[in-house]
Amino acid sequence: MRHECSFRLDPSGFAEGMESVTNDTDVEQKVRFSAAWFGSHLFNPRSDLIPLQEGLFSEERIYNQVPDWAEDLPRKTGELGAPWLGMSCPDRSFMVHFKGWSAMQYDAPETEDILIDSGRTASSPPLRALISEGGTNSLLRNARALGWEIGDTEKRIGFLSHNLHPVMADGSELTLSHALRGKRSASIAVDGLSLAEGQVCSGTSLTAPLEGSGPGQVTLGLAGRNFVYPIHRLGKDVPEVSISEADGLLQIENGRMKAILDPGAFGHVFGLKLDGVEYLMSSHPEPTEFAWEKPWFGGIHPRICDHQEKPFRLDTVKPFVERVVPAEELLPECGWSMAWDIDHKKFGSLRLVWKVTMIPGLPVLRTSFSHEALSGAYPGTESDIRGFLAPGGSHGEAVLTEESRPHLRQGRDTAGAWSIAGKWARVESPSRGFIEAYPNDQGPFYVEDYADSGCHLSLYSFTDRKRELGVTWLFGATKEDEHLSGIFRSYR
């Protein structure tokens, strides 16, 4: 038996290895090919990348726990989302691609047994390795450019899987699991009281009821490690959200807050009062000029623009308006939905849906703006959710801070300054009130300092594919509101 290995550097920028076995004996022989790679110490601190059928698993390595190579991966490569594994750190990333390999032994690909007749040669499939500068996204772009199969990598999956949210209703069901195959011990406790224990893995979960009202703590235990999350529970006695329509305007009220929307002016929230104090800057019913913005409607509103920042006048298209009512077993939030179908040479044929809802009893407003192509083609123009804010009824003395610069307290006297905020941002009028916003991950979230014209927030994206932009807005003026903001931040 003669075993040979060959390696080459492809001009496209990856390395490839193969092995072969020639049967020099007089009888049939059985072989199995396997492969391994080394050098993971060059990637620290690192996240392991595993393409699952549900999305791309990406989690910082916890030695001896995550991943557990003996238990967490399938035995067949076809049960992965794509035939590769990888690792990533901030400045470099690595992928080993094993298309054609049928089995897995721990984190190493292998073949099934192969019978080789006398005098014949059997070869392994190619094993390819790619190193990229930059993080995970850079690695995936380069692999995709090479034509490699990488699976659905848009959805990112962490190890811990749960259904916790900052605010949940009394009677909700808590669930705990994890994304990989190995069984691990699990537990759920609320305010120190153990509610459930067991074992979980991908496809199974531990459940427990959530009861009570007001602030609390949920402790999720997994493989001997505890994860503690603050939570606010909505009791059954919280007044429901009321929605109404009068004189062409839409209203949403929850006891502390009242929002007014105009579906004829593309659904913008032009008024929002917290405890009787107006927290938004807006122009209604006609737009005005604000700083360098013209036309300017203000408030909280959706927008699509061309690449010269010229918005499409949604106020010229009549929307389809409907009520948003609570889904069974979900948080009982209510509000309004507006949908426009547009057909425009520059902006394409799109269905645009704008939703605005409130949570019962809390100063929280949720907004979402989705777009879907009616013709199958996407124009790639700009899509935004913008908020022009007057926390505590004042904008002139507002200061902003944000997650990426938590020590920043900015409010300039002259000349504006815009920057990307990160996972949350806050605009505050000292001693009056504050507004915090928490965007989803569909685009950059900007803090916009307009100098003496105040500080405002915007989530920007593009109509390059089907998307749903979302921003949760928290309005505050009390110590309880500050505590609630801490709960929301802990989930970012």
Secondary structure, 3 states (H helix, E strand, C coil): CEEEEEEEECCCCCEEEEEEEECCCCCCEEECCECCCCCHHHCCCCEEEEEECCEEEEEECECCCECCCCCCCCCEHHHCCCCEEEEEECCEEEEEECCCCCEEECCEEECCCEEECCCCEEECCCEEEEEEECCHHHHHHHHHHCCCCCCCCCCEECCEEECCCCEEECCCEEEEEECCCCCEEEEEEECCEEEEEEEECCCCCEEEECCCCEEEEEEEEECCEEEEEEEEEECCCCCCCEEEEECCEEEEECCCEEEEEEHHHCCEEEEEEECCEECECECCCCCEEECCEEEECECEEEEEECCCCCECCHHHCCCEEEEECCCCCCCCCEEEEEEEEEEECCCEEEEEEEEEEECCCCCEEEEEEEEEECCCCCCCCEEEEEECECHHHCCCCCEEEECCEEEEEECCCCCCEEEECCCCEEEEECCCEEEEEEECCCCCEEEEECHHHCEEEEEEEECCCCEEEEEEEEEECCHHHHHHHHHHHCCC
